[in-house]
Amino acid sequence: MQPWLESLLSTPFFTICPSHTDAARSECNMYCIDCKTDAFCFYCRSSRHKDHNVIQIRRSSYHDVVRVAEIQKILDIGGVQTYVINSARVVFLNERPQPKGTTSKGISHMCEICGRSLLDPFRFCSLGCKLEVIKKNGDESFVLNTKNDEEIEARIEGTQIRLPSKEEELREGRQQDMYKSTFPPTHSNSRRRKGIPHRAPFGS
């Protein structure tokens, strides 16, 4: 397990940077894998983490997400549900509270840790839930197999989704508009009724 992962998942993001409070982009939404310290802003990255491994955290409905294209290069996120939000494929960092009134009845896929409903047949709703399973029984891992680098790149390229610009933030919206399955949709084979059948006229 990567030593920086628990620090990342427990780090509060989107606070105002104390060093750049008057700047336009002073939200702390960056995390340095090399330093493993607190979150920092765009300006801190330029001055203190210029040549470091930095990932940018984004927000969707007040929950922290990271783009798959970024995190998949350093972590094996197999088993974690991914979502397409504003044309970017992302994963959630931590468990999200289940909406009130939600029951498991009729739900096909659920997170093994928190029981949250999932869109596709994945095991976890977030990186944090996968981490819990690793701590409990170790049947999963975040360690990348270096032999699979080409396969990972192929999967990223194969998504064929337009990624927003680096500075673009994920906007908020209604849940049904934001969370889309990363699996191709299935279509019903039911046939349409061609019309109302007419009986042949009786003979005279």
Secondary structure, DSSP 8 states (H G I E B T S, - for coil): --TTHHHHHH---S-B-TT-TTSTT-B--EEETTT----B-HHHHHHH-TTS-EEE-EEETTEEEEEHHHHTTTS--TTB--EEETTEEEEESS-----TT--STT-S-B-TTT--B-SSS-SBSBHHHHHHHHHHT--------GGGHHHHHHHHHHT------TT-------HHHH-B-SS---------------------
